[in-house]
Amino acid sequence: MPAGRDGQDELVSSGGEEATVSSRPTVRGLRRVDLLTSDLVAAAVFYRELLDWSAAVTRAGIDCWVGERRCATIRAPRAGEPAGWRLVFAGAAHDGTLTGPDDTTALMARGRAQHGPWAPGPRPGEPCWVELRTSDPNRADAFWADILNWTVRTEQPGVDYVVGDRPLASRAEGQPAGWLCYFAVEDVTDAADRVARLGGTLAERIDHPLLGDALLVRDPSDALVGLTTATSWGG
């Protein structure tokens, strides 16, 4: 497979018809999420205090854990990569990059899903839901549902992507376009207070159609992340 700009195999892009994927596995959740930032230590301190992560320095950056499960890696952006959160979906035959409508990017990695509807329920600090925001819902549905082998379900409040009868992600129209990860917290109001105390910003408090009371917050590096109470994937 040809190499992507980050040194991984380039899987597919919505910009052309030359898709290099020979088989499309069904994605059943996240391997982890990556936070790309120029200040790794400051990010690790912020999320350790906010989400009670344990951190371990590696050659690639800083791995962040809740118990025995890695939930995130904090690393410096590679050439051409924008700062911010990047989802890493599980189950690929090769590590690689997916770029869909709105230039929305996600990664694929080998290995089984650590977070999702087939994994153990999320504990505080772990990913508990993902949502795609897009300005072009029809193109976004066609690209992501096809490449990740998902079904688009529209009879629920909003739109979600499912495998069988298990929802994997929701899709919403809006900006900024891109994939948004929600992390589980024990109390939303307490989390909002901690965000402010740690130097982050409350961007919005919302009544999510699946998650209920939720926060969208920006950390000190301006990366957008969601926080909500959840004891199962998506609720």
C-alpha positions as CSV (number, residue, x, y, z in Angstrom):
1,M,0.0,0.0,0.0
2,P,1.3,3.5,-0.6
3,A,2.5,5.4,2.4
4,G,0.4,8.3,3.8
5,R,1.9,11.6,4.8
6,D,2.3,10.5,8.4
7,G,4.3,7.4,7.4
8,Q,1.3,5.1,7.7
9,D,-0.4,3.3,4.9
10,E,-2.9,5.6,3.1
11,L,-6.2,3.8,3.1
12,V,-8.6,6.0,1.2
13,S,-9.6,9.5,0.5
14,S,-12.9,11.0,-0.7
15,G,-11.1,13.2,-3.2
16,G,-10.7,10.5,-5.8
17,E,-11.7,7.1,-7.0
18,E,-8.3,5.5,-6.6
19,A,-9.1,3.8,-3.2
20,T,-6.4,1.4,-2.2
21,V,-8.5,-0.6,0.3
22,S,-8.8,-4.2,-0.9
23,S,-11.1,-5.2,1.9
24,R,-13.2,-3.2,4.3
25,P,-13.4,-4.6,7.8
26,T,-16.3,-3.8,10.0
27,V,-15.1,-1.2,12.5
28,R,-16.6,-2.0,16.0
29,G,-15.1,0.8,18.0
30,L,-12.0,2.8,18.9
31,R,-8.5,1.5,19.5
32,R,-7.7,4.8,21.2
33,V,-7.8,8.6,20.5
34,D,-4.7,10.7,19.7
35,L,-4.2,14.3,20.9
36,L,-1.9,16.2,18.6
37,T,-0.3,19.1,20.4
38,S,3.0,21.0,20.6
39,D,3.0,21.0,24.4
40,L,2.7,17.4,25.4
41,V,3.4,18.0,29.1
42,A,0.8,20.7,29.6
43,A,-1.8,18.5,27.8
44,A,-1.0,15.5,30.0
45,V,-1.3,17.6,33.2
46,F,-4.6,19.1,32.1
47,Y,-6.2,15.7,31.3
48,R,-4.7,14.0,34.3
49,E,-6.4,16.5,36.5
50,L,-9.6,16.5,34.5
51,L,-10.0,12.8,33.7
52,D,-7.7,11.2,36.3
53,W,-5.5,9.6,33.6
54,S,-2.3,7.8,34.4
55,A,0.5,8.9,32.0
56,A,3.5,7.0,30.7
57,V,6.2,8.6,28.5
58,T,7.0,6.6,25.4
59,R,9.2,7.1,22.3
60,A,6.1,8.3,20.4
61,G,4.8,10.7,23.1
62,I,2.7,10.1,26.2
63,D,0.3,7.2,26.6
64,C,-2.7,7.8,28.8
65,W,-4.4,5.0,30.7
66,V,-7.5,4.3,32.8
67,G,-6.7,1.2,34.7
68,E,-5.4,-1.4,32.3
69,R,-6.9,0.3,29.2
70,R,-5.1,2.8,27.1
71,C,-7.5,5.6,26.2
72,A,-5.3,8.2,24.5
73,T,-1.9,9.0,23.2
74,I,-0.6,12.6,23.3
75,R,2.0,13.3,20.6
76,A,3.4,16.1,18.5
77,P,1.8,16.6,15.1
78,R,3.8,15.2,12.2
79,A,4.4,17.2,9.0
80,G,1.0,18.4,7.6
81,E,-1.1,17.2,10.5
82,P,-3.3,19.8,12.2
83,A,-3.3,20.0,16.0
84,G,-6.3,18.6,17.9
85,W,-8.0,15.2,18.6
86,R,-7.8,12.4,16.1
87,L,-9.9,9.2,16.4
88,V,-8.1,5.9,15.9
89,F,-10.6,3.2,14.8
90,A,-9.8,-0.5,15.4
91,G,-9.7,-3.5,13.3
92,A,-7.7,-2.6,10.2
93,A,-5.4,-5.0,8.4
94,H,-2.9,-2.1,8.1
95,D,-2.4,1.1,10.0
96,G,-3.5,4.0,7.9
97,T,-5.3,7.3,7.4
98,L,-8.9,8.0,6.2
99,T,-9.8,11.4,4.8
100,G,-13.5,12.0,4.1
101,P,-15.7,15.0,3.2
102,D,-14.9,18.3,4.9
103,D,-11.3,17.0,4.9
104,T,-12.3,15.1,8.1
105,T,-9.6,12.7,9.1
106,A,-9.4,9.6,11.2
107,L,-6.9,6.8,11.6
108,M,-7.2,3.1,11.4
109,A,-5.1,0.7,13.5
110,R,-4.6,-3.0,13.8
111,G,-6.0,-4.7,16.9
112,R,-9.4,-5.1,18.5
113,A,-11.5,-2.2,19.8
114,Q,-10.7,-1.1,23.3
115,H,-13.7,1.3,23.4
116,G,-17.1,0.8,21.9
117,P,-20.3,-1.3,22.2
118,W,-18.4,-4.6,22.2
119,A,-15.9,-3.5,24.8
120,P,-16.5,-3.2,28.5
121,G,-18.5,-0.2,29.6
122,P,-16.7,3.1,29.8
123,R,-15.3,4.1,33.2
124,P,-14.8,7.8,34.1
125,G,-12.0,9.1,32.0
126,E,-12.6,6.7,29.1
127,P,-14.1,7.4,25.6
128,C,-17.8,6.8,25.7
129,W,-19.1,8.1,22.4
130,V,-18.0,9.6,19.1
131,E,-19.9,11.9,16.8
132,L,-19.2,13.1,13.2
133,R,-20.0,16.8,12.5
134,T,-20.3,17.6,8.8
135,S,-21.5,20.3,6.4
136,D,-22.4,17.6,3.8
137,P,-24.4,14.8,5.6
138,N,-25.2,12.8,2.4
139,R,-21.6,12.6,1.3
140,A,-20.4,12.0,4.8
141,D,-22.8,9.1,5.3
142,A,-21.9,7.6,2.0
143,F,-18.2,7.8,2.7
144,W,-17.9,6.8,6.4
145,A,-20.6,4.2,6.4
146,D,-19.2,2.5,3.4
147,I,-15.5,2.6,4.4
148,L,-16.2,1.5,8.0
149,N,-18.9,-1.0,7.0
150,W,-21.6,0.7,9.0
151,T,-25.3,1.2,8.4
152,V,-26.9,4.6,8.5
153,R,-29.9,4.6,10.9
154,T,-32.3,7.6,10.7
155,E,-35.3,6.6,12.9
156,Q,-33.6,7.5,16.1
157,P,-33.4,11.1,17.4
158,G,-30.8,12.4,15.0
159,V,-28.8,10.1,12.8
160,D,-26.5,7.3,13.9
161,Y,-24.2,4.7,12.5
162,V,-24.8,1.1,13.6
163,V,-23.5,-2.4,13.2
164,G,-26.3,-4.8,13.5
165,D,-28.5,-3.2,16.2
166,R,-25.5,-1.6,18.1
167,P,-24.9,2.1,17.5
168,L,-21.3,3.1,17.0
169,A,-21.5,6.8,16.4
170,S,-23.8,9.7,15.7
171,R,-23.8,12.2,12.9
172,A,-24.8,15.8,13.2
173,E,-24.8,18.8,10.8
174,G,-22.7,21.6,12.1
175,Q,-19.3,23.2,12.5
176,P,-16.5,22.7,13.2
177,A,-16.6,19.7,10.9
178,G,-14.8,16.6,12.1
179,W,-14.9,13.7,14.5
180,L,-15.7,14.6,18.1
181,C,-14.9,12.2,21.0
182,Y,-16.8,12.3,24.3
183,F,-15.2,11.1,27.5
184,A,-17.1,9.8,30.5
185,V,-17.2,11.9,33.7
186,E,-19.0,11.3,37.0
187,D,-20.7,14.7,37.2
188,V,-21.1,17.2,34.3
189,T,-21.3,20.3,36.5
190,D,-18.2,19.3,38.5
191,A,-16.4,18.6,35.2
192,A,-17.3,22.1,34.0
193,D,-15.9,23.6,37.2
194,R,-12.7,21.7,36.8
195,V,-12.3,22.7,33.1
196,A,-12.4,26.4,34.1
197,R,-10.0,25.9,37.1
198,L,-7.5,24.1,34.9
199,G,-7.4,26.8,32.2
200,G,-9.8,25.3,29.7
201,T,-13.0,26.9,28.2
202,L,-16.6,25.7,28.3
203,A,-17.6,26.0,24.6
204,E,-21.2,24.8,25.0
205,R,-23.5,22.8,27.3
206,I,-26.0,20.8,25.3
207,D,-28.8,18.3,25.7
208,H,-27.5,15.6,23.4
209,P,-30.2,13.4,21.8
210,L,-28.4,10.2,22.9
211,L,-26.1,11.3,25.7
212,G,-28.3,13.8,27.5
213,D,-26.5,16.5,29.5
214,A,-23.1,17.0,27.9
215,L,-20.3,19.6,27.7
216,L,-18.2,20.7,24.8
217,V,-15.0,22.1,26.1
218,R,-11.7,23.4,24.7
219,D,-8.6,22.6,26.5
220,P,-5.8,25.1,26.9
221,S,-4.4,24.3,23.4
222,D,-7.9,24.9,21.9
223,A,-8.6,21.2,21.2
224,L,-12.4,20.5,21.3
225,V,-13.6,17.5,23.3
226,G,-16.9,16.3,24.8
227,L,-17.7,15.3,28.4
228,T,-20.8,13.4,29.6
229,T,-21.9,10.9,32.1
230,A,-22.1,7.4,30.6
231,T,-22.0,3.9,31.9
232,S,-22.4,2.3,28.5
233,W,-21.3,3.2,25.0
234,G,-23.5,6.0,23.8
235,G,-25.6,6.4,27.0
